[in-house]
Amino acid sequence: MKTKLSLLTFVLSLFFCTACKQEIPLVYEKENRGADFQKPVLPDIEELSVVEGLTDPFEWSDGSGRSTKFGDWSRRRNEIAAEIQHYEIGPKPGAQHTISATFENDTLTVNVTVKGKTLTLTSAIILPEGNGPFPAVIGVGRGSGSLPSDIFVDRNIAQIPYNFGQVMAWQQKRGTEPINQLYPELIYMGAYAAWSWGVSRLIDGLELVADELPIDLKHIAITGCSFAGKMALYSGAFDERIALTIAQESGGGGAAAWRVSETLGNVETLGRTSHVWFMESMFQFANDVNKLPFDHHELMAMVAPRALLVLGNPDYEWLADESGYVSCQAAKRVWETFGIADRFGFSIVAGHPHCQLPDVQRPEVEAFIDIFMLGIDSVDTNVAVHPYPETDYKKWTDWWGTESN
């Protein structure tokens, strides 16, 4: 009798877990569903508490408790977003713009106008043959980013190159960039606020020309590598219309956690990263990273409940992939808590040049694409590959609370 009851309990738990999972969307129709939530209090550095471990992604910013309810996640996600913008990258400009778009000669043109000034984005789109609508990947710099283009071509996935220089140069000169003409009051912003803004405006353009350009707006991915891997991660974190984010070898300022990187060797720490990619004011934390009220496991967690695959390459010390590993293990807890652990994966593999996908990682990339862009659910996306069996990642999160409100 006991065995039968145990079996019944197990079956019922599987049923309810599956039902719960089906209720959690894979993507959303709005850039940010939680834009109207009140921002948390954002103290000056002198008033911030010291947090030695990785910050608890479920803890409210005001310290009033924590919640692991999925219904509270949009509000909590927007608290994290507010902190990242305030202390790290600057504000991603809001909706005080008008947009027009055209699709002619295989080129998407998006015009963004603010107070009479216009910024133009263009993208030479690579469309598969047929009528569509086609899932699409936004590739930073080129149609497939740094991933092999045949992965997308063979699956009839459209490729949308993101020409980020049309928004801000790789090494911006503050006040002289195209986006500065629209928002002169935000010349202090970091490049990752500007670049993620540009990706969102590109998606706005796709929505406006949906009758001419057959893109499946529910199946948009973004990918990039190195500094562009960070760009892909910020873009996926800050736009809920992106169904799949593939952040390749993003290093410090990407998947790696600032706090953990401080304990490693010659890696990209907060004090060593590019000043033009972030706000200048972020560097007040260079010798005091434990005062940051967030870390980059929470940047990754902002992608949840959508899909995220993080790729690493430990052959390049600067990338701080051991830090990325610890950060990924911490971020994974968010997807696990919501019962959707198969929507997050990480693969840190050596033996290949920077930004060149090795054969051993290809099946993992293809699995995420098959499920989250094509809806093929017969593949396995439970990916957790790394070379750090001796690294005690749990010590960074053991302090997290267990009580939820």
C-alpha positions in Angstrom: 0.0 0.0 0.0 2.8 2.3 0.9 4.5 1.7 -2.4 1.3 2.4 -4.3 0.8 5.7 -2.5 4.5 6.7 -3.1 4.1 5.9 -6.8 0.8 7.9 -6.9 2.4 10.8 -5.2 5.3 10.8 -7.6 3.0 10.7 -10.7 0.9 13.5 -9.3 4.0 15.6 -8.6 5.1 15.1 -12.2 1.7 16.1 -13.4 1.5 19.3 -11.4 5.1 20.2 -12.2 4.4 19.8 -15.9 1.2 21.8 -15.7 3.0 24.5 -13.8 5.8 24.6 -16.5 3.3 24.9 -19.2 1.8 28.0 -17.5 5.1 29.8 -17.6 5.6 31.4 -21.0 8.6 30.9 -23.1 8.5 34.5 -24.4 6.4 37.7 -24.1 5.0 40.3 -26.5 6.2 43.3 -24.6 9.8 44.6 -24.1 9.2 44.9 -20.4 6.0 43.8 -18.8 7.1 45.3 -15.4 8.0 48.8 -16.6 5.3 50.3 -14.3 6.6 48.8 -11.1 7.9 51.3 -8.6 11.7 51.5 -8.6 13.5 50.4 -5.4 15.4 52.8 -3.3 18.9 53.2 -4.8 21.3 54.4 -2.0 24.7 56.0 -2.5 27.7 53.7 -2.1 28.3 54.9 1.4 24.9 53.7 2.5 25.0 50.3 0.7 25.5 47.1 2.8 28.5 44.8 2.3 27.5 41.4 0.8 30.4 39.0 0.8 28.7 36.2 -1.1 26.6 36.4 -4.3 23.4 38.5 -3.7 20.1 36.6 -3.3 18.1 37.0 -6.5 14.9 36.4 -4.7 15.4 39.0 -1.9 13.5 42.3 -2.2 15.8 45.3 -2.6 14.5 46.9 0.6 15.4 43.9 2.7 11.8 43.2 3.6 12.1 39.5 2.8 12.2 37.3 -0.3 9.8 35.6 -2.6 10.2 32.5 -4.8 6.7 32.8 -6.3 6.8 33.1 -10.1 4.0 35.7 -9.8 6.4 38.0 -8.0 9.3 37.5 -10.4 8.4 40.4 -12.8 8.5 42.9 -9.9 11.8 41.4 -8.6 13.3 41.3 -12.1 12.6 45.0 -12.4 14.3 45.7 -9.1 17.4 44.0 -10.5 17.1 45.9 -13.7 16.8 49.2 -11.9 20.0 48.4 -9.8 22.0 47.4 -12.9 21.0 50.6 -14.7 21.6 52.8 -11.7 25.0 51.5 -10.6 26.5 49.9 -13.8 25.3 50.7 -17.3 23.1 53.8 -17.0 19.4 54.0 -18.1 18.3 52.2 -21.2 16.3 55.0 -22.8 12.5 54.6 -22.5 9.7 55.0 -25.0 9.8 58.7 -25.6 10.4 58.2 -29.3 8.5 57.6 -32.5 9.5 54.8 -34.9 9.0 54.1 -38.6 10.2 51.1 -40.5 10.4 49.8 -44.0 11.6 46.5 -45.6 12.9 46.9 -49.1 15.5 45.0 -51.2 16.0 42.5 -48.3 17.0 45.4 -46.0 15.1 46.4 -42.8 15.4 50.2 -42.1 14.3 51.5 -38.8 14.1 55.2 -38.1 13.9 56.3 -34.4 13.0 59.9 -33.8 13.3 61.9 -30.6 12.5 65.7 -30.5 13.2 66.1 -34.2 16.4 64.1 -34.3 16.5 60.7 -36.1 18.8 57.7 -35.7 18.6 55.1 -38.5 19.2 51.4 -38.1 19.7 49.1 -41.2 20.0 45.4 -41.3 20.5 43.3 -44.5 18.4 40.3 -43.6 19.1 36.8 -44.8 15.8 35.1 -45.4 15.3 31.4 -46.1 13.4 30.3 -49.2 9.7 30.0 -48.7 6.8 32.0 -47.3 7.5 31.8 -43.6 7.0 33.1 -41.0 10.6 32.2 -40.1 12.2 32.2 -36.6 15.0 34.7 -36.6 18.4 35.2 -34.9 19.8 38.6 -34.3 23.6 38.3 -34.7 25.8 41.0 -33.3 28.0 42.2 -36.1 26.8 39.6 -38.6 23.8 37.5 -39.2 24.8 34.6 -37.0 27.1 36.4 -34.6 30.1 34.3 -34.1 28.2 31.0 -34.5 28.5 29.0 -37.7 25.8 30.3 -40.1 24.9 26.9 -41.4 23.4 26.1 -38.0 20.7 28.6 -38.8 20.6 28.2 -42.6 20.0 24.4 -42.3 17.0 25.1 -40.0 15.4 27.8 -42.2 16.1 30.5 -39.6 16.3 34.1 -40.8 19.5 36.0 -39.9 19.3 39.6 -38.8 22.7 41.3 -38.5 22.8 44.0 -35.7 25.1 46.9 -36.8 25.7 48.2 -33.3 28.0 51.0 -34.5 24.9 52.7 -35.9 24.0 53.3 -32.2 27.4 53.6 -30.5 31.0 52.7 -31.5 32.9 49.8 -29.9 35.0 52.4 -28.1 32.5 55.2 -27.7 33.6 58.9 -27.4 31.1 60.2 -25.0 28.7 62.8 -26.4 29.6 62.2 -30.1 27.8 58.9 -30.7 24.6 58.6 -32.8 22.4 57.8 -29.8 23.8 60.9 -28.0 21.9 63.0 -30.6 18.6 61.6 -29.4 19.4 61.6 -25.7 22.1 64.3 -25.0 21.2 64.2 -21.3 22.4 60.6 -21.2 25.9 61.0 -22.5 27.2 59.3 -19.3 25.5 56.0 -20.3 27.6 52.9 -20.9 27.6 51.2 -24.2 25.6 48.2 -23.0 22.6 50.5 -22.2 22.9 52.0 -25.7 23.4 48.7 -27.5 20.6 46.9 -25.8 18.4 49.9 -26.6 19.3 49.5 -30.3 18.4 45.8 -30.3 15.0 46.6 -28.9 14.4 49.2 -31.6 15.3 46.7 -34.2 12.6 44.4 -32.8 10.2 47.3 -32.9 10.9 47.6 -36.5 10.3 43.9 -37.1 6.9 44.3 -35.5 6.1 47.3 -37.8 6.9 45.5 -41.0 5.4 42.2 -40.0 3.1 42.2 -43.1 6.1 42.5 -45.5 8.8 40.6 -43.6 7.7 37.1 -42.5 9.4 36.8 -39.2 8.0 34.7 -36.4 8.1 37.3 -33.6 7.6 34.6 -30.9 10.8 32.9 -31.9 13.6 35.6 -31.9 17.1 34.7 -30.6 20.2 36.9 -30.1 23.8 35.9 -30.0 27.3 37.4 -29.9 30.8 36.6 -28.6 33.3 38.3 -26.3 32.2 42.0 -25.9 29.4 41.1 -28.2 28.5 38.2 -25.9 28.0 40.7 -23.2 25.9 42.7 -25.6 23.7 39.7 -26.3 23.3 39.0 -22.6 22.2 42.6 -21.7 19.9 42.6 -24.7 18.3 39.3 -23.7 18.0 40.4 -20.1 16.4 43.7 -20.9 13.9 42.7 -23.7 11.3 40.0 -22.9 10.5 39.6 -26.6 13.7 37.7 -27.1 13.0 33.9 -26.7 16.5 32.6 -26.7 19.8 34.3 -25.7 23.2 32.6 -26.5 26.0 34.5 -24.8 29.3 33.2 -26.1 32.5 33.7 -24.2 31.2 36.9 -22.6 33.8 37.1 -19.7 33.9 39.8 -17.1 30.9 42.2 -17.4 29.0 39.3 -19.0 28.3 36.0 -17.3 31.2 36.2 -14.8 30.3 37.6 -11.3 32.3 40.7 -10.3 32.7 39.4 -6.7 34.1 36.0 -7.8 36.4 37.4 -10.4 38.1 39.5 -7.6 39.3 36.2 -6.1 41.0 35.0 -9.3 44.2 35.9 -11.2 44.7 38.0 -14.3 41.0 38.3 -15.3 38.6 41.0 -16.3 37.6 42.4 -13.0 35.3 45.4 -12.5 38.3 47.7 -12.1 40.0 46.3 -15.3 37.1 46.3 -17.7 36.5 49.0 -20.4 35.3 52.3 -19.0 33.4 53.2 -22.1 31.2 50.0 -21.9 29.9 51.1 -18.5 29.2 54.3 -16.7 32.2 56.0 -15.2 30.5 56.0 -11.8 30.5 52.2 -11.8 34.2 52.3 -11.1 33.7 53.7 -7.6 33.1 50.0 -6.8 36.4 48.9 -8.2 37.9 48.4 -4.7 34.6 47.6 -3.0 32.7 45.2 -5.2 31.0 43.7 -2.2 28.9 46.8 -1.9 27.2 46.2 -5.3 23.6 45.4 -4.5 23.6 42.9 -7.4 26.0 40.7 -9.4 25.9 39.1 -12.8 24.2 35.9 -11.9 21.2 38.3 -11.5 21.8 39.9 -14.9 21.5 36.3 -16.3 18.5 35.6 -14.1 16.7 38.6 -15.7 16.4 36.4 -18.8 14.2 33.9 -16.9 11.7 32.4 -17.6 13.0 32.6 -21.2 15.9 30.5 -22.4 19.6 31.3 -21.9 22.7 29.3 -23.0 26.1 30.5 -21.8 29.2 29.3 -23.6 32.7 29.6 -22.1 36.4 29.0 -23.1 38.8 28.5 -20.2 41.8 28.7 -22.5 41.6 32.5 -22.1 42.3 33.5 -18.5 41.0 37.0 -19.1 37.4 35.6 -19.6 37.3 34.6 -15.9 35.4 31.4 -16.8 35.7 30.0 -13.3 33.8 33.0 -12.1 31.4 32.5 -14.9 30.9 28.9 -13.7 30.1 30.0 -10.2 27.8 32.7 -11.5 26.0 30.2 -13.8 25.4 27.8 -10.9 23.9 30.7 -8.9 21.7 31.9 -11.8 20.5 28.3 -12.5 18.8 28.3 -9.1 16.2 30.8 -10.5 15.2 28.5 -13.4 15.2 25.5 -11.1 13.0 27.3 -8.5 10.4 27.9 -11.2 10.5 24.3 -12.4 12.0 25.2 -15.8 15.7 24.2 -15.3 15.9 23.0 -18.9 15.6 26.6 -20.2 19.1 27.4 -18.8 22.4 25.8 -19.7 26.1 26.5 -19.6 29.0 24.9 -21.4 32.6 25.8 -20.7 35.0 23.9 -23.0 38.7 24.4 -23.8 40.7 23.5 -26.9 39.6 26.1 -29.4 40.3 29.7 -30.5 38.3 32.5 -29.0 34.9 33.0 -30.5 35.1 29.8 -32.7 32.5 27.2 -31.7 34.2 23.8 -31.3 32.5 20.7 -32.6 31.9 19.4 -29.0 29.7 22.5 -28.2 27.7 22.4 -31.4 25.1 19.8 -30.3 24.4 21.9 -27.2 23.8 25.0 -29.3 21.7 23.1 -31.7 19.6 21.6 -28.9 18.7 25.0 -27.6 17.9 26.3 -31.0 15.8 23.3 -31.9 13.6 23.6 -28.8 13.3 27.3 -28.3 13.3 28.5 -31.9 11.7 25.5 -33.7 9.6 23.9 -30.9 11.3 20.5 -31.3 11.0 19.1 -27.7 12.7 15.7 -28.3 16.2 17.0 -27.5 18.0 17.5 -24.2 18.9 21.0 -23.0 20.0 20.0 -19.5 23.5 21.3 -20.2 26.1 21.9 -17.4 29.5 21.3 -18.8 32.6 22.7 -17.1 36.2 21.9 -16.1 35.9 23.0 -12.4 35.1 19.9 -10.3 37.1 21.3 -7.4 35.5 24.7 -7.3 33.2 25.2 -4.3 30.4 27.3 -6.0 28.0 26.6 -3.1 29.9 28.7 -0.6 28.9 31.8 -2.6 25.1 31.1 -2.2 24.9 29.1 1.0 23.8 32.3 2.9 20.7 32.8 0.7 17.5 32.7 2.7 15.1 29.7 2.6 12.0 31.5 3.9 9.8 33.1 1.3 6.9 35.5 1.7 
